[in-house]
C-alpha cells in the first residue's frame, strides 16, 4: 500500500499575509462598500470570511456583514455521499437583495461547490453582484468559474488533496497538499 505524502503549501504567517492582501483588494475594488456582504461557504469558507471581515474592519473601520451559507442540499453529489444529506443552517445577517455578495471559500477546485453556493444564495434573494474570494485555487475546473480574489494558485495532480487548517477549527493555520 502506498504511503501518504504531504507538502506544506502555506504557513500561518503566509496565510495571514495573503488574507491581508485579499482584504485590501476586496475593500479597494468593491465600489459599493455600504452594500458589501461577505458570505462564507460552510465549512471551510466561514473562518476565512471572518478573518477577512476582521482585516477589512482593522484597515477601514467598515463593519461588513458576514454570513454563513450551507450548500448541503445544493450539491450535485449529495446522493453519492449519503442517503440523507447533512443540512446545517444558513445564517445571513442582512437581506442580500441589491448587495455585492463576496462568496468566500478555502479551496477552488472543480467549481461545483461554487455553483451550488450560487444556487443556494439565489434562493435567499437577488444580489446586485456575486464575487468569489478563495484562499487557494488549485485548478482542474469542471465549470466555467473563476475567483475575483485569489490568495494563491497551486498546480496539483487530480489525485492530490489540498487541506486548509485554520486555528478556529484545528490546532494551527496551515495549508497542506496531500497525496495517497
N, C-alpha and C positions, 0 to 999 in steps of 0.2 A: 504494500500500500504506500502511495506517495506521501511524503511528509509535507505538511502545510508550511508554506514560506510566506514571509511578510516583509514589507519595507515601509519605513516611516516616510510619509509624504510631507506632513506638516507638524511642527511642534506647537506648543501652546503659544509661544511668542510670535511665531509666524501667523497663526490663526488670528491672534489679536491685531496684528498689523494689517492683515488682509481685511478683517471686519471694519477696521478704522477707515481704510480706503473705500470700501464698499459703502459705508455710511456717508462718507463725504460725497461720493458720486451720486447716491440717491438724493441727498439733500440739494446738491447743486443742480442736478438735471431735472428734477420734478418741479415744474413751474408753479403748479397749483398746490403749494405746500399746506395750505389750510384744509385741503381735501385729501391729503395723503393718509393712507392706511396701510400698515404692514400686517400681512396675514401669513403666519407660519403653518406649513403643511405638517400635520401630525405624523410622526413624532419628531423626526429629525429637524424640520424647519422651525419648530417652535422656539427652541433655545437660541437659534441663530437670529430669529426675528426679535426676540427680547434683547439680545446683545446689540443689534443694530439700533433698536429704539434707544437704548442707554447711550450709545455713541452719538446719535443724532441729537439727543437731549443735551449731552455734555457740550457739544460743539455749538449748538444754536439756541438752546433753551426751548425748542419746539417739542411739545408733548404730542407725539404721533400715536394715535390709537393702534393697539396691537391686538390681533385676533388669532384664533386657532381654528384651523379647518380640518375636519376629519373627512377622508375620502373613501372610507371603508366600503360603502355601497356603490361607489362610482368606479371602482377598479374593474378593469375588464378581465381580471384573473381571479376574482374572489371565489368563484366556484371551483377553481383548481386548488385553492389554498384550504378551503373548509366548506362544509355544507352549510354552516352558519357563519356569515361574516361577522367580524368583531366590529361593532359600531360604537364609537365614542362620541362625545359631544363636540359640536362646533360652537365656538364662542366668538361672536363678532360684537365688539363693544359699541359699534355705530352702524347705522344703515349704510350699505355700500353704494346705493344709487348715486350716480354722478360723481363718484370719488375715483381717485387714482389709487388702485389697489396694487401693492407690490407683493406678489406671492413669494414666499421665502422657503427654500428647501436646502438640504445639506448637499445632495449629490444629484446632478442631472445626468441621466444615462439614456434610456431609450426614448424618453419623452412621455411615456404612458402615465406616469404619476402626475405630471403637469397637466396633461389632457384631462385626466379625471378631476384634478383640482379645479380647472376652469369650469367643467360641467357642474361640479358641486357649488362653486361660487355663484354661478349664474342663477341657481335656484334661490339665492338669497337677495337678488336684486340685479340691477343693470349698472355696472361700473362705467365711469367715463372712459377708463383705460385700465388694462391689466398689464403689469410688467412682471418680470421674473428676476429674482436675485438668488444665486446659488453659490455656495462655498466652493464646490468642486464640480467642474464639467469634465466628464470622462469620455465623452463621445459615444459612438455607436447608436445614433438616433434611429428610431423606427417611425417617428412622427416629425413633421417639419416644425420643430420647436427650438428656439434659441433663447438664451438668457440675455437680459438687458444689463445685468450686473453679475460679473463672474469673478470670484476670488482667485481661483487658479484653474488652469486647464492641464489635464494629465492624459497621456496616452496609455491606454490599458488594453489588455487582451480580454476577449469576451468572457473567459473563464475566471478572470480576476474579479475581486470584490473590493470596493472602496468603502471602508468603515470609518465613520466620523464619531469620535468620542468627545463628549462635552462634559465639563465638570458638574453641570447641573444633574446629570444622569449617571455619570461614570466617575472614576477616580481622578482623571486628569484630561485636559484638552489634548487631542492629537488626531491625526488622520493617517490611517494605515491602508496600504494596498496589500491584499492577501490573495494567495492562490493555493488551492488544494492540490 
